[in-house]
């Protein structure tokens, strides 16, 4: 039977999340929310420390373990809003509206509540091989989770994003590149004397199917996909442009080789007079079906909400990637709310999901569950950037 949420729990979640949403905290400006979350932890009598990121800002770790078997991470930053009253929380019918409510302050609130309620039950987080982590910079460069992954190197990690309490066990990789298409400039009235780079770029875009990405597919994530997200061309009126720059993004799925895809893109771009400038490349990852982490999350979710999480794919980069690549972790994405409304004026989250998520984490951090997780052998495919063992 699914445990009921009482009014006091819901009120506590509402008050905490409203506090967090009201703090303006875009990537690059997280100082106030870092200070506030640190203050909340200390008021609750919980151990908290700062972990510097290379961009000069601090992330937080809640819990004393320096070598945790499990790290549960929810990022503190949001996008920079472009609409008024983005940070004014509004509650209607059990739903809280506001920037960051689902991405990712609802997740932050669930972690803080879990730690607080464990302490009230007499369970000391400091005595467990697990931590909650609060990275900065997720919406920009990911440096916060990168430093946390290196510092903690947990065997397992959960990155909170709005998954409606479903299990994101496979996350796409990403190839991002600028393609500079060259042409020959000419006076705008004598186009026949030039070679229009914009036209060549348009032909490139219409021919993206020639990359053959449809051959790469995953049963949960779907097919590999190419998208042009930015176009920049010319520097004056009445001039045939001799350059056109496209920003190309390709979603990679497991089994798709990053280096081979880069080579394919370079050969493809050359057909249209284009040169490729790489911006970023990440490799997809997938949590094994029999991972102790998945089994433990299934069990905890069944106990709290009466169902096991549905398996879903994550079509965007999350902090889970850095725990895989830099921490040597097996990782998954899991969290309250739906990411569909994130980054928009309609962003919102169901408050009961925050309470359920907190209780799932409390169950997950039961010493018996943690002991089971801790028995897992080392990860068979170490991280690409794992630090040398001490």
VENLINLIN-V710315 format. One line per field, one symbol per residue. ss: DSSP state (H for helix, E for strand, C for the rest). phi: phi as a letter, one per 30 degrees, with the letter a starting at -180 (. if undefined). psi: psi as a letter, one per 20 degrees, with the letter a starting at -180 (. if undefined). Layout:
ss=???
phi=???
psi=???
//
This chain:
ss=CCCCCCHHHHHHHHHHHHHHHCCCCECCCCHHHHHHHHHHHHHCCCCEEEEECCCCCEEEEECCCCCCCEEEECCCCECCCCCCCCCCCEEECCEEECCCCCCCHHHHHHHHHHHHHHHHCCCCHHHCCEEEEECCCCCCCCHHHHHHHHHHCCCEEEECCCECCCEEEEECEEEEEEEEEECECEECCCHHHCECHHHHHHHHHHCHHHHCHHHCEECCCEECEEEEEEEEECCCCCEECCEEEEEEEEEECCCCCHHHHHHHHHHHHHCCCEEEEEEEEECCEECCCCCHHHHHHHHHHHHHHCCCCCEEEECCCCCHHHHHHHHCCEEEECCCCEHHHCCCCCCEEEHHHHHHHHHHHHHHCCHHHHHHHHCCCCCCCCCCCCCCCC
phi=.dddcddddddddddddeedddcdbdejbdedddddddddddddicdbbcbdcddicccbbckcdcbddbbcbbdcdbdddcbdhdccdbcbhibccleiecbbdddedddddedddddddicdedccdabcbbdciddccidddddddddchddbbbcdbdchiccdcbbdcbcbbcccccbbdadedbeddcbdddddddddddceeddidddcbbdcdiddbcbccbbbaibadhbddcbbccccbbdccejcdddddedddddddddciccccdcabbcdbbdeeceedddddedddddcciaddddbccdbdbdeeddddccicdbbcaldicddcdibdceaaddddddddedddddddeeddddddddddeddbeddbddddd
psi=ppqqprhgghhggggghggghipolqpiljghhggghgggghhjkqpqrqoqrijjqprqpoqipimqhppoppqhrrroqjqqkhkoqpppljppqqpihhnkhhgggggggggghghhjjoohhiqlqqpqnqrjhieijhghghgggghlqhqqppprnjkkronippqrpopqpoopqbpqrqhilhiiaoohhghhhhggijhhiikhiioqqhghbqqppppiqppqrkrqkpppiqppqoppppqqpippgghgggggghghhhjkqqpopgqpqpqrppqhjphgghhhggggghgjjqqqqprqojrprihghhghhikqpqrpprqrpihiqjrijprqphhhggggghghgghjphgghhghiiqrqphnqqhkpqpq.
//
